[in-house]
Amino acid sequence: MRIFIFLIFISLAASGLSAQDLSKELDNNTAFYEGEKVSYIISPPDDFVMVEHEAEVDGYAFAFIPDGEKYDSASVRIGVNIFRIKEGMEQKITLEDVIHEDTTALREHFGETLIVYEVDSIITKSYFPIRNLYLNDTTRFIPNVMMSYLRGGNEILIFGLTIDLDYPRFMAEQIYTDCLKKIKVLVKGKLETG
C-alpha cells in the first residue's frame, strides 16, 4: 500500500500536479483513461457533465453535454472516442491514416459541399499537441463543427464537436478549445530499484 501511494505521489509530482490540484479537477464528470504508456485526464468544460451510455450509441466512449440537458437534444456535444493501437502496430497505423479515413468518411456522409481544413493545433495542459480539423458547409447547416486528434502512446483520442441549429458556432468552438487545453497526458515511467 505504501508503494502504491508513493507511486501516485511520484506520478503527480512528475506531471506538475499537486494532490490539491488533482482533487479540484477530478469529479464524477472527469474522464480518466489509463493507456499502456500514458494516461489521460479529460475534464469537462464548466457547467458540462459527462454522459456515457447514451454517447456509446453514437460510437463514442463518452461525451460532455451542458448540465441539465439530455444527450439526444443537447445544444452542444463534445464526443470522445479512444482508438487503441495494438502493440507492434504503432508504426503501421499513423495519425495521418486515421485523419484521412475520417475525412473520407465525412465527405461520403455529408457530400461534396463539405469543406474540411486543418486549423492550428491546440496544446494540452501537459504540452501535447492536438491536431484540429474545421468542418463547414456553406450551402446548408451541418451539426459537426470540429474534429480533433491527440496521439498518445498506443492510443489516438478523437474528439468531435457538434451543435444544434440554434447554437452559435463561435461559442461552441471556444468551449471546445478550452476543454481540449485542459487535457492532461501523464507519461508513465519506471522507478529504478536497488
Buried (B, 14 or more C-beta within 10 A) or exposed (E): EEEEEEEEEEBBEEBEBEEEEBEEEEEEBBBEBEBEEBBBBBBBBEEBBBBEEBBEEBEBBBBBBBEEBEBEEBBBBBBBBBBEBEEEEEEEBEEEEBBEEBBEEBBEEBEEEBEBEEEEBBEBBBEBEBBBBBBBBEEEEBEBBBBBBBBBBBBBBBBBBBBBEEBEEEEBBEBBBEBBEBBBBBBEEEEEEE
